[in-house]
Amino acid sequence: MTDIAITSAVRSNLNALQSASSLISGVQEKLATGKKVNSALDNPNSFFTAKGLENRANDLATLLDDQGQSIQTLKAADKGIGAIGELVDAAKAKANQALQTSSISEREQFSKEYNELLTQIEDIAKDSSYKGKNLLGGTGNDLNVTFNEDGSSDLDISAVDYTDTSNAKGLNLSDLNSSTGGTNSISLNNDGATGDPALTGSQLVTLDDAFSAGDTLTITNTAGEETTFTITETTTVTELNTAISNSSTDTSSSVGSGAINITSSDNAVQIKSDNSAFNGGNTLQVGTLGSFGSDSDIESTLSSLKSAQDTLRAQASTFGTNLSIVQNREDFTKALINTLEEGAGKLTLADTNQEGANLLALQTQQQLASTSLSLASQASQNVLRLIG
């Protein structure tokens, strides 16, 4: 194909028009994308520098999600510790209530309620998980929070085990023992006899100096059943035996040689008399009282509860510190991501006001080039008029 001859004036205006069109295309791309650097061809240094900044911002954004989830895990553990602390306070109140009463049945009831509170503590600890991670769940629940893209900056958060209150490394609170039944006996002897002093069933209990007419015996057990029996001048050993045997459904007794043998199958039983000579001045006990059976046992439990409270408060403080660290790093990471993105933007983002002005100027230049091209072509057309 032979070259088309174009006059110098036309060619000059054509080049100007093509140049304006190319520039307009470039400006329109900047306005459409909002970037002045869209590829390495535009500005290799700015493009690759901005790409590196954007890549780091993206890596940190991924870590930011993990940090947010770690914060929620810590919050779940903190809520669990708060709830457990309230239950420990309630258990402490039960122990104090038990300390303020001498009733073995009330103490037994407080003991059962105390154990139920420990069960609830364990349940709360088990339920304090977030997305399968439980900082109150012990082994396998440690949490690691990464703060930078290469993993060189992180925080290890150790889990504690409150799912078993008896764990010595945790709260170290054991369930209280319940009372149990057992056997004991009341010795009955004729203190004034010269021969065999052992009393039999038909003999009067007042022959034993431990009993006098008008004495009142109080028979109680840890199930809350209570019976009183008054000794009279005519009370026999058999009648006393019957009163003891009928005092509760799980208590039985029998008359032996010089004694009433008492058996309790499930509950501990206590027999008290207002006569100081009875049982050497002591309460007769059948079976074993539970862990709240004595004041010293209750005091020991209160001491354990105080230690548990201290443990909870210390752990809450530790988790609080960890939470503050992670939240601080989360805020820092957000700020750093913004800084990186802002830096990348300064290298690549276009000034839309400037580019809009450039587009308007180029469009004007394009129109002028088109007009100039038209005028230049008219000069060539004048030759046709001469020929005509």
RODO-2510 file (C-alpha; in nm, 4 decimals, decimal comma):
residues 388
     n   res          X          Y          Z
     1     m     0,0000     0,0000     0,0000
     2     t     0,1476     0,3351    -0,1051
     3     d     0,1886     0,6071     0,1571
     4     i    -0,0801     0,8721     0,1642
     5     a     0,0600     1,2176     0,1071
     6     i    -0,0452     1,4608     0,3753
     7     t     0,0516     1,8205     0,3817
     8     s     0,2804     1,9471     0,6500
     9     a     0,0093     2,1618     0,8050
    10     v    -0,2386     1,8741     0,8145
    11     r     0,0206     1,6344     0,9568
    12     s     0,1183     1,8801     1,2293
    13     n    -0,2413     1,9297     1,3374
    14     l    -0,3049     1,5551     1,3182
    15     n    -0,0133     1,4867     1,5512
    16     a    -0,1456     1,7464     1,7926
    17     l    -0,4896     1,5882     1,7829
    18     q    -0,3479     1,2379     1,8408
    19     s    -0,1359     1,3610     2,1274
    20     a    -0,4360     1,5277     2,2913
    21     s    -0,6431     1,2108     2,2527
    22     s    -0,3674     1,0023     2,4140
    23     l    -0,3354     1,2435     2,7037
    24     i    -0,7136     1,2535     2,7484
    25     s    -0,7182     0,8721     2,7636
    26     g    -0,4515     0,8759     3,0346
    27     v    -0,6332     1,1386     3,2388
    28     q    -0,9634     0,9538     3,2059
    29     e    -0,7962     0,6360     3,3371
    30     k    -0,6649     0,8283     3,6385
    31     l    -1,0091     0,9678     3,7078
    32     a    -1,1748     0,6276     3,6628
    33     t    -0,9352     0,4432     3,8947
    34     g    -0,8577     0,7316     4,1270
    35     k    -0,4883     0,6501     4,0901
    36     k    -0,2129     0,8309     3,9137
    37     v     0,0019     0,5135     3,9170
    38     n    -0,1922     0,2131     3,7888
    39     s     0,0941    -0,0082     3,6760
    40     a     0,4689    -0,0364     3,6936
    41     l     0,4827     0,1398     3,3531
    42     d     0,3439     0,4595     3,5052
    43     n     0,6098     0,4893     3,7778
    44     p     0,8021     0,1725     3,8707
    45     n     0,9437     0,3115     4,1949
    46     s     0,6130     0,4416     4,3275
    47     f     0,4197     0,1360     4,2086
    48     f     0,6379    -0,1248     4,3806
    49     t     0,6872     0,0822     4,6946
    50     a     0,3121     0,1281     4,7284
    51     k     0,2551    -0,2421     4,6577
    52     g     0,4873    -0,3341     4,9438
    53     l     0,3051    -0,1022     5,1795
    54     e    -0,0327    -0,2403     5,0728
    55     n     0,0847    -0,6000     5,1167
    56     r     0,1998    -0,5285     5,4706
    57     a    -0,1285    -0,3528     5,5465
    58     n    -0,3173    -0,6595     5,4211
    59     d    -0,1066    -0,8934     5,6340
    60     l    -0,1701    -0,6801     5,9410
    61     a    -0,5414    -0,6666     5,8611
    62     t    -0,5508    -1,0465     5,8793
    63     l    -0,3800    -1,0360     6,2189
    64     l    -0,6233    -0,7664     6,3265
    65     d    -0,9108    -1,0149     6,2902
    66     d    -0,7256    -1,2662     6,5088
    67     q    -0,6565    -0,9998     6,7691
    68     g    -1,0252    -0,9105     6,7787
    69     q    -1,1201    -1,2740     6,8364
    70     s    -0,8553    -1,3044     7,1088
    71     i    -1,0105    -1,0063     7,2841
    72     q    -1,3475    -1,1811     7,2805
    73     t    -1,1883    -1,4974     7,4241
    74     l    -1,0362    -1,2953     7,7081
    75     k    -1,3672    -1,1206     7,7712
    76     a    -1,5450    -1,4564     7,7926
    77     a    -1,2917    -1,5771     8,0507
    78     d    -1,3245    -1,2519     8,2457
    79     k    -1,7045    -1,2879     8,2548
    80     g    -1,6585    -1,6454     8,3763
    81     i    -1,4244    -1,5389     8,6564
    82     g    -1,6706    -1,2697     8,7625
    83     a    -1,9559    -1,5210     8,7840
    84     i    -1,7378    -1,7746     8,9660
    85     g    -1,6344    -1,5047     9,2137
    86     e    -1,9999    -1,4424     9,2975
    87     l    -2,0554    -1,8136     9,3573
    88     v    -1,7496    -1,8305     9,5836
    89     d    -1,8974    -1,5412     9,7808
    90     a    -2,2234    -1,7366     9,8072
    91     a    -2,0339    -2,0462     9,9272
    92     k    -1,8596    -1,8320    10,1870
    93     a    -2,2002    -1,7087    10,3049
    94     k    -2,3179    -2,0695    10,3441
    95     a    -2,0141    -2,1552    10,5547
    96     n    -2,0752    -1,8516    10,7759
    97     q    -2,4393    -1,9512    10,8162
    98     a    -2,3303    -2,2983    10,9212
    99     l    -2,0907    -2,1462    11,1719
   100     q    -2,3725    -1,9478    11,3317
   101     t    -2,5880    -2,2522    11,4101
   102     s    -2,5323    -2,5590    11,6257
   103     s    -2,8068    -2,7603    11,4573
   104     i    -2,6536    -3,0620    11,2874
   105     s    -2,9418    -3,0811    11,0408
   106     e    -2,9010    -2,7174    10,9360
   107     r    -2,5285    -2,7629    10,8982
   108     e    -2,5921    -3,0713    10,6874
   109     q    -2,8261    -2,8708    10,4631
   110     f    -2,5756    -2,5871    10,4281
   111     s    -2,3140    -2,8472    10,3366
   112     k    -2,5320    -2,9789    10,0520
   113     e    -2,5972    -2,6265     9,9250
   114     y    -2,2243    -2,5545     9,9391
   115     n    -2,1528    -2,8586     9,7222
   116     e    -2,4150    -2,7467     9,4702
   117     l    -2,2422    -2,4092     9,4459
   118     l    -1,9123    -2,5840     9,3681
   119     t    -2,0890    -2,7797     9,0929
   120     q    -2,2167    -2,4552     8,9428
   121     i    -1,8664    -2,3081     8,9581
   122     e    -1,7381    -2,5989     8,7520
   123     d    -2,0246    -2,5630     8,5036
   124     i    -1,9575    -2,1915     8,4551
   125     a    -1,5886    -2,2614     8,3982
   126     k    -1,6781    -2,5186     8,1339
   127     d    -1,9161    -2,2757     7,9630
   128     s    -1,6715    -1,9816     7,9474
   129     s    -1,5394    -2,0730     7,6032
   130     y    -1,5356    -1,8656     7,2863
   131     k    -1,5054    -2,0351     6,9484
   132     g    -1,3736    -2,3514     7,1115
   133     k    -1,1091    -2,1779     7,3231
   134     n    -1,1644    -2,1702     7,6999
   135     l    -0,9079    -1,9909     7,9151
   136     l    -1,0735    -2,1412     8,2243
   137     g    -1,0603    -2,4924     8,0796
   138     g    -0,7008    -2,5887     8,1555
   139     t    -0,4718    -2,7960     7,9332
   140     g    -0,4995    -2,7343     7,5583
   141     n    -0,6590    -2,3914     7,5919
   142     d    -0,3543    -2,1650     7,6028
   143     l    -0,3907    -1,8644     7,3722
   144     n    -0,1245    -1,7110     7,1494
   145     v    -0,1830    -1,3676     6,9980
   146     t     0,0424    -1,2555     6,7102
   147     f     0,0993    -0,8823     6,6641
   148     n     0,3176    -0,8490     6,3542
   149     e     0,3428    -1,0084     6,0122
   150     d     0,6577    -1,2142     6,0772
   151     g     0,5383    -1,3487     6,4164
   152     s     0,8311    -1,2050     6,6095
   153     s     0,5960    -1,0050     6,8320
   154     d     0,3314    -1,2028     7,0178
   155     l     0,1695    -1,2704     7,3568
   156     d     0,1243    -1,6101     7,5227
   157     i    -0,1768    -1,6327     7,7551
   158     s    -0,1856    -1,9380     7,9810
   159     a    -0,5171    -2,1029     8,0587
   160     v    -0,6178    -2,2002     8,4128
   161     d    -0,8334    -2,4949     8,5133
   162     y    -1,1435    -2,4094     8,7127
   163     t    -1,3512    -2,6932     8,5663
   164     d    -1,2509    -2,9033     8,8676
   165     t    -1,2733    -2,7004     9,1874
   166     s    -1,0596    -2,9533     9,3752
   167     n    -0,7613    -2,8925     9,1446
   168     a    -0,4759    -2,7816     9,3697
   169     k    -0,3448    -2,5529     9,0927
   170     g    -0,6868    -2,3952     9,0547
   171     l    -0,9353    -2,3011     9,3238
   172     n    -0,8443    -2,5923     9,5527
   173     l    -1,1991    -2,6278     9,6889
   174     s    -1,3148    -2,9809     9,7665
   175     d    -1,6712    -3,1032     9,8026
   176     l    -1,7841    -3,1420    10,1611
   177     n    -1,8523    -3,4870    10,2993
   178     s    -2,2053    -3,5727    10,4068
   179     s    -2,2833    -3,7303    10,7409
   180     t    -2,2903    -4,1083    10,7662
   181     g    -2,4637    -4,3518    10,9932
   182     g    -2,2931    -4,5708    11,2487
   183     t    -2,3290    -4,7351    11,5897
   184     n    -2,2884    -4,6372    11,9537
   185     s    -2,4339    -4,7364    12,2889
   186     i    -2,5602    -4,5955    12,6176
   187     s    -2,4219    -4,7738    12,9218
   188     l    -2,6868    -4,8507    13,1881
   189     n    -2,5752    -4,9756    13,5278
   190     n    -2,7298    -4,9936    13,8707
   191     d    -2,4838    -4,7678    14,0447
   192     g    -2,6074    -4,8769    14,3883
   193     a    -2,5936    -5,2538    14,3253
   194     t    -2,3376    -5,4706    14,5024
   195     g    -2,3611    -5,7587    14,2567
   196     d    -2,4004    -5,7463    13,8771
   197     p    -2,4775    -5,3759    13,8076
   198     a    -2,5945    -5,4213    13,4467
   199     l    -2,9531    -5,3039    13,3993
   200     t    -3,2059    -5,5130    13,2076
   201     g    -3,5013    -5,4037    13,0019
   202     s    -3,7556    -5,4100    13,2813
   203     q    -3,5477    -5,2133    13,5276
   204     l    -3,5772    -4,8406    13,5895
   205     v    -3,3269    -4,6183    13,4086
   206     t    -3,3045    -4,3935    13,7168
   207     l    -3,1024    -4,6679    13,8848
   208     d    -2,8187    -4,5286    13,6720
   209     d    -2,6930    -4,1995    13,8164
   210     a    -2,6830    -4,0543    13,4623
   211     f    -3,0643    -4,0404    13,4666
   212     s    -3,3009    -3,8696    13,7068
   213     a    -3,6726    -3,8104    13,7029
   214     g    -3,7465    -3,4932    13,5055
   215     d    -3,4435    -3,5250    13,2733
   216     t    -3,5177    -3,4382    12,9112
   217     l    -3,3389    -3,6217    12,6308
   218     t    -3,3241    -3,4565    12,2882
   219     i    -3,2648    -3,6915    11,9956
   220     t    -3,1781    -3,5237    11,6641
   221     n    -3,0303    -3,6369    11,3350
   222     t    -2,8815    -3,4695    11,0296
   223     a    -3,2032    -3,5299    10,8331
   224     g    -3,3718    -3,2681    11,0507
   225     e    -3,5784    -3,5044    11,2646
   226     e    -3,5966    -3,4221    11,6361
   227     t    -3,7581    -3,6020    11,9286
   228     t    -3,7666    -3,5225    12,2999
   229     f    -3,8211    -3,7779    12,5750
   230     t    -3,8699    -3,7028    12,9455
   231     i    -3,7472    -3,9435    13,2100
   232     t    -3,9945    -4,0217    13,4888
   233     e    -3,9750    -4,2200    13,8106
   234     t    -4,1230    -4,5211    13,6262
   235     t    -3,9289    -4,5075    13,2970
   236     t    -3,7786    -4,8451    13,2183
   237     v    -3,4851    -4,9329    13,0007
   238     t    -3,7267    -5,0812    12,7449
   239     e    -3,9257    -4,7562    12,7257
   240     l    -3,6099    -4,5527    12,6718
   241     n    -3,5002    -4,7974    12,4046
   242     t    -3,8372    -4,7657    12,2286
   243     a    -3,8175    -4,3844    12,2341
   244     i    -3,4730    -4,3907    12,0740
   245     s    -3,5729    -4,6494    11,8146
   246     n    -3,8813    -4,4478    11,7160
   247     s    -3,6947    -4,1163    11,6902
   248     s    -3,6367    -4,1545    11,3150
   249     t    -3,6936    -4,3947    11,0301
   250     d    -3,3297    -4,4920    10,9933
   251     t    -3,2510    -4,5270    11,3646
   252     s    -3,2859    -4,8548    11,5471
   253     s    -3,1829    -4,9690    11,8945
   254     s    -3,1825    -5,2796    12,1097
   255     v    -3,1340    -5,3594    12,4770
   256     g    -2,8248    -5,5539    12,5622
   257     s    -2,6656    -5,6454    12,8889
   258     g    -2,6228    -5,3125    13,0651
   259     a    -2,6573    -5,1042    12,7494
   260     i    -2,8830    -4,9732    12,4736
   261     n    -2,7116    -5,0375    12,1397
   262     i    -2,8033    -4,7754    11,8780
   263     t    -2,7617    -4,8010    11,4997
   264     s    -2,8264    -4,5295    11,2380
   265     s    -2,8206    -4,6426    10,8757
   266     d    -2,7874    -4,3120    10,6878
   267     n    -2,7694    -4,0071    10,9125
   268     a    -2,5639    -3,9097    11,2109
   269     v    -2,7649    -3,8986    11,5352
   270     q    -2,7016    -3,6969    11,8513
   271     i    -2,8565    -3,7551    12,1942
   272     k    -2,8307    -3,4746    12,4486
   273     s    -2,9514    -3,4573    12,8071
   274     d    -3,0003    -3,1645    13,0408
   275     n    -2,8409    -3,3852    13,3056
   276     s    -2,4666    -3,3177    13,3094
   277     a    -2,4035    -3,6713    13,4318
   278     f    -2,5298    -3,8187    13,1044
   279     n    -2,2520    -3,9679    12,8898
   280     g    -1,9836    -3,8031    13,0989
   281     g    -2,1262    -3,4603    13,0252
   282     n    -2,0922    -3,5060    12,6478
   283     t    -2,3372    -3,5400    12,3643
   284     l    -2,3741    -3,9012    12,2536
   285     q    -2,3141    -3,9264    11,8806
   286     v    -2,4079    -4,2152    11,6543
   287     g    -2,2316    -4,2075    11,3159
   288     t    -2,0083    -3,9363    11,1702
   289     l    -2,0989    -3,5746    11,1066
   290     g    -2,0239    -3,4183    10,7672
   291     s    -1,7562    -3,1641    10,6868
   292     f    -1,9574    -2,8887    10,8539
   293     g    -1,9857    -3,0972    11,1698
   294     s    -1,7507    -2,8869    11,3802
   295     d    -1,6596    -2,5198    11,4011
   296     s    -1,2969    -2,5975    11,3214
   297     d    -1,4009    -2,7754    10,9999
   298     i    -1,6081    -2,4747    10,8951
   299     e    -1,3222    -2,2375    10,9754
   300     s    -1,0941    -2,4481    10,7577
   301     t    -1,3453    -2,4268    10,4716
   302     l    -1,3676    -2,0490    10,5131
   303     s    -0,9902    -2,0287    10,4912
   304     s    -0,9961    -2,2277    10,1662
   305     l    -1,2637    -1,9974    10,0272
   306     k    -1,0514    -1,6937    10,1131
   307     s    -0,7602    -1,8470     9,9226
   308     a    -0,9905    -1,9183     9,6290
   309     q    -1,1043    -1,5562     9,6273
   310     d    -0,7437    -1,4391     9,6238
   311     t    -0,6695    -1,6770     9,3367
   312     l    -0,9654    -1,5484     9,1356
   313     r    -0,8731    -1,1856     9,1924
   314     a    -0,5119    -1,2458     9,0927
   315     q    -0,6182    -1,4321     8,7784
   316     a    -0,8719    -1,1630     8,6907
   317     s    -0,5915    -0,9080     8,7198
   318     t    -0,3695    -1,1192     8,4930
   319     f    -0,6391    -1,1570     8,2297
   320     g    -0,7152    -0,7856     8,2632
   321     t    -0,3530    -0,7010     8,1895
   322     n    -0,3522    -0,9368     7,8907
   323     l    -0,6751    -0,7807     7,7643
   324     s    -0,5273    -0,4314     7,7916
   325     i    -0,2187    -0,5410     7,5974
   326     v    -0,4178    -0,7002     7,3162
   327     q    -0,6599    -0,4065     7,2932
   328     n    -0,3671    -0,1641     7,2834
   329     r    -0,1979    -0,3643     7,0098
   330     e    -0,5256    -0,3850     6,8197
   331     d    -0,5576    -0,0056     6,8253
   332     f    -0,1918     0,0279     6,7254
   333     t    -0,2368    -0,2181     6,4382
   334     k    -0,5415    -0,0273     6,3109
   335     a    -0,3444     0,2965     6,3203
   336     l    -0,0458     0,1357     6,1485
   337     i    -0,2663    -0,0077     5,8734
   338     n    -0,4094     0,3403     5,8137
   339     t    -0,0572     0,4844     5,8017
   340     l     0,0565     0,2219     5,5493
   341     e    -0,2492     0,2706     5,3311
   342     e    -0,2121     0,6482     5,3506
   343     g     0,1538     0,6200     5,2506
   344     a     0,0662     0,3961     4,9569
   345     g    -0,2045     0,6393     4,8570
   346     k     0,0336     0,9330     4,8525
   347     l     0,2448     0,7428     4,6020
   348     t    -0,0364     0,6247     4,3768
   349     l    -0,3566     0,8216     4,4299
   350     a    -0,4457     1,0911     4,1802
   351     d    -0,5506     1,4464     4,2611
   352     t    -0,8972     1,4356     4,1084
   353     n    -0,9280     1,8151     4,1078
   354     q    -0,6044     1,8510     3,9160
   355     e    -0,6871     1,5679     3,6771
   356     g    -1,0329     1,7162     3,6163
   357     a    -0,8734     2,0451     3,5242
   358     n    -0,6271     1,8602     3,2990
   359     l    -0,9144     1,6821     3,1253
   360     l    -1,0969     2,0084     3,0628
   361     a    -0,7806     2,1681     2,9231
   362     l    -0,7101     1,8675     2,7015
   363     q    -1,0656     1,8590     2,5728
   364     t    -1,0305     2,2282     2,4830
   365     q    -0,6967     2,1545     2,3177
   366     q    -0,8580     1,8651     2,1287
   367     q    -1,1332     2,0889     2,0011
   368     l    -0,8799     2,3502     1,8906
   369     a    -0,6726     2,0812     1,7160
   370     s    -0,9814     1,9565     1,5363
   371     t    -1,0631     2,3120     1,4225
   372     s    -0,7034     2,3692     1,3152
   373     l    -0,7024     2,0404     1,1235
   374     s    -1,0182     2,1457     0,9451
   375     l    -0,8616     2,4778     0,8460
   376     a    -0,5446     2,3049     0,7227
   377     s    -0,7450     2,0664     0,5060
   378     q    -0,9351     2,3608     0,3538
   379     a    -0,6026     2,4883     0,2153
   380     s    -0,5685     2,1677     0,0167
   381     q    -0,9268     2,1918    -0,1031
   382     n    -0,8532     2,5324    -0,2563
   383     v    -0,6450     2,3515    -0,5203
   384     l    -0,9629     2,1773    -0,6362
   385     r    -1,1281     2,5132    -0,6873
   386     l    -0,8392     2,6205    -0,9136
   387     i    -0,8717     2,3035    -1,1170
   388     g    -1,2419     2,3493    -1,1435
***
